[in-house]
Amino acid sequence: MNLFETHRALLDGALQALATRGYWSPFPENASPKVYGETAQADGQAAVQALLGQDYPLQQPGEVGRVAPEQSPYGVDLGVRYPECRPDALIAAARAAEPQWQALGAQGRIGVLLEALTRMHRRSHEITHAVMLTTGQGPMMAFQAGGPHAQDRALEAIAYAWKAMADVPEQALWNKPQGKNPPLVMQKHFDIVGRGVALVIGCATFPTWNTYPGLFAALATGNPVIVKPHPNAVLPAAISISILREVLAEQGLDANLVQLALSLDPAHTQALARDPAVASIDFTGSNEFGRWLQDNARQARLYAEMAGVNTVIIESTDQYAAMLRNLAFTLSLYSGQMCTTTQNILVPKDGIATDEGHKSFEQVGADLAAAVDKLLSDPRVQGAVLGAISAAQTVERIGQAASKGRVLLASRALHHPEYPQARMHSPVMVALTQADYSSYASECFGPVSFVVACDGADGALATAEATLREHGALTLGVYSTDRAWTERSVQLARNTRVALSINLTQGVYVNQSAAFSDYHATGGNPAANASYTTLAFVADRFVVVQRREHVAAPAAA
Amino acid sequence: MNLFETHRALLDGALQALATRGYWSPFPENASPKVYGETAQADGQAAVQALLGQDYPLQQPGEVGRVAPEQSPYGVDLGVRYPECRPDALIAAARAAEPQWQALGAQGRIGVLLEALTRMHRRSHEITHAVMLTTGQGPMMAFQAGGPHAQDRALEAIAYAWKAMADVPEQALWNKPQGKNPPLVMQKHFDIVGRGVALVIGCATFPTWNTYPGLFAALATGNPVIVKPHPNAVLPAAISISILREVLAEQGLDANLVQLALSLDPAHTQALARDPAVASIDFTGSNEFGRWLQDNARQARLYAEMAGVNTVIIESTDQYAAMLRNLAFTLSLYSGQMCTTTQNILVPKDGIATDEGHKSFEQVGADLAAAVDKLLSDPRVQGAVLGAISAAQTVERIGQAASKGRVLLASRALHHPEYPQARMHSPVMVALTQADYSSYASECFGPVSFVVACDGADGALATAEATLREHGALTLGVYSTDRAWTERSVQLARNTRVALSINLTQGVYVNQSAAFSDYHATGGNPAANASYTTLAFVADRFVVVQRREHVAAPAAA
């Protein structure tokens, strides 16, 4: 049985789920030994441990030396030494691997990718332990977001790529009547051809979740891929690449179809991005480098996710306590280092109606701060929920944020029970007014939130509209018991093209998006120009090259 | 019955045709009175005649005056005066029309567009007489390419837009099990929202065929459209816009959803293209302005068709006479002013094997010149096939081309039997050698072809590869009786991402592409970055804005 047939049920399940968008996941998010095996966690951790301080086992063309750029937010010595390869050698090897991969056809490619993905799934504990150590995510979140949820997004990209490619018939018989004369008859073939080398640039915080969609979408549609991970979160990408290369080699294919690019010299990435052979770039990261890519890598189609100003508006609620608990978790999870974490919480300055009576603006702020404080009162919860801070600059931003307004909740340096060197800080929450636009209107990445006193619910809508239009967002949340007002927020979400969550008070959080159901980012506002996952994310990664020629027609009359 | 249901069968027919890509067209290309009605042609011509020298009946916001820029290649006085409107007024009106159009939903929009398209079809004789007078196309070609074939391409764009939108479910119930606890249940809605104002920039030679795909794709996916026709071919676009506005108004919708932009000041178009509200630009025209758009209108997604170097390679043939006739027609049709017309004919310098024996390079050139000469020996055929030259610069290029090498066929000024002022010139054909790269490697738009003596069939492949990689092409043709060599040309087509026609000797020409079967341009080489029509042409013209909220779940355990 070929690999496509082996994994056909998995693909069909994904296609079915995407068509209905109810809940579905083939990759269990529960890390339990009952699901993954008794020794799975220990084995995974041991596998990572064995890599630390070593040359990473990866042989690529044009190696000029080894680099070990990773600094664990947990303070763990990593020291994995990855190959640094010449950009031109990587590009040449990618191009050399392309024709064979393209000739494999859509089914052949997707079979190989699904085989690799299921192997990644089996090695979830290993990959996600690497995610945890390099990103600072708490262990459970690292497992879920870095393992099964990232695998879900990969499968989603593969399934969409299949849909887009399956839309093109492989061949057609074209038979055009010519009245009394014999018809014109042509045999036509329609080949799917990738656009060229794809560069996938990862981020420091979600090295698998934000890398897999572009990686698998580009591969499935016939393109060789060069993955340039963030220098602080290389290992999860490296293991994923190794698994892909292993499957390729087993299938007699050129493993250089998927390569790792890494260097301490920024000119290295810039050279890759600007290479004429690079036809697409998937990028998750800063607006600054995103803009550089837009300006300088114009030969490539860019799929970019950058900074945004995620917003929650509280107009009223009939579940005040549950709302506070929900928001407190959102603000705390992974120390607010998710691209979907709420930053601005807009509240009418005269307060809100709740099931616990009227709450003043001050009270809402105080209660929200208390809810965060309470959530994080247990040191074990601190480690599990907050994790560690990925970048030192984020700690600086915490301090800067505190100076912008009235501090509702002060950030404290925390001590991780297992990792004494971990960079841990609790969230800061600052009260502002609608007039403090310059303080809250741009992204302040990390455990920083602003509770903004607005000129009524109308002022809150207007404030949200201004920031969302100017800077975009991945998420917008609203709380309201007034359906007419809620409908206005729905219109706001449409106008600014931001995904909306309404009255989240249970175990779903505005910063979470579930594959096969939620579209992550709309792709229609400044925070991102593409979505996980739509047809638009895959359909322009290949072209159709047709050929036609006459075939035997009836004899002339 | 609503308009969607009225036209459902038409849409379904298109979807079925696109899935199989056999021959299909709902719009008869035969202009015969038996098909279109006894008085259709006379009525259409009279309708155009009534517009000449008049204010065109179109009222749009921000009108500052009237302009009448059209100069007929046939020398007919046109003098239609179109409104010139302020760019900011057009943009504001487009934005104002957007929410209502979006709220109509995919079915509602497509119903309106199919109604307009069928009305355009009923007015084919009128629209295509305007195409003929403004472009210089011969009457039959103007009718077919400007009428039914353009309508086919419009329907194709609508059908693809429908496919891409239908891929998104309107809503979903998401029900996530929580072990012993009650499930998390959410109702989700997925709204399709256009990206924003679409600018569609037409060309001088195919004012409907190259305008309709972008126009209908953008409208169907929820975007208002501003059409900026080429100043020399406004009338076909203006009539098409009027029909759309008429249907919109009848449906109680804002007619300013579709507007005409026209000015004698180039800054006018530039202001439109750079407006932040403009989210997409469809462009057919010169590399120069295409590059300007890429550099300056970076807020917009660009779908561009520009210049290329279309090529035919003759390796050998077993139908020498039929090949010559086929090529002669290709080179002559509309005086080579199709974006798909062959420019370079690559022939081994030592000649080729044919069913009429070996033919030297010189003989092939002489025979091809003679075939063109023979085709055009009848003055009625001249008018019908060549039509008139759209731009005065094209006549200059004919003269320049003749100076580049040995003239195989000299261009002559011709006299049109019906239009004494018509700008008519027969094709020029020039022999070059492979070394004359700079002479043949860039586009020389118009009735100009180069027969290039190459270093064998290998040299021809290498020459084609060089020009196709550097400048791209919409079409590549090959003639060969050697399947191994033909397979190499198939690989060349894949590598350079150019559509390939093999051994065309019957009534299909390399410069023709049939909607519902042939993809026009691959979108994967420098001549065009998009194709008529693929999912990629439509899927990124809208985004999905979702909203989610909890709905009644089972009571907590």
Interface residues (C-beta under 8 A of the other chain):
Chain A: A19 T20 R21 G22 Y23 P99 Q102 K163 A164 D167 V168 P169 A172 L173 W174 N175 K176 P177 Q178 L184 M186 K188 F190 D191 V193 R195 Q294 R298 V490 A493 R494 N495 R497 V498 A499 L500 S501 I502 N503 L504 T505 Q506 G507 V508 A514 S517 D518 Y519 T522 G523 G524 S531 T534 L535 A536 A539 D540 V543 V544 V545 Q546 R547 R548 E549 H550 A553
Chain B: A19 T20 R21 G22 Y23 P99 Q102 K163 A164 D167 V168 P169 A172 L173 W174 N175 K176 P177 Q178 L184 M186 K188 F190 D191 V193 R195 Q294 R298 V490 A493 R494 N495 R497 V498 A499 L500 S501 I502 N503 L504 T505 Q506 G507 V508 A514 S517 D518 Y519 T522 G523 G524 S531 T534 L535 A536 A539 D540 V543 V544 V545 Q546 R547 R548 E549 H550 A553
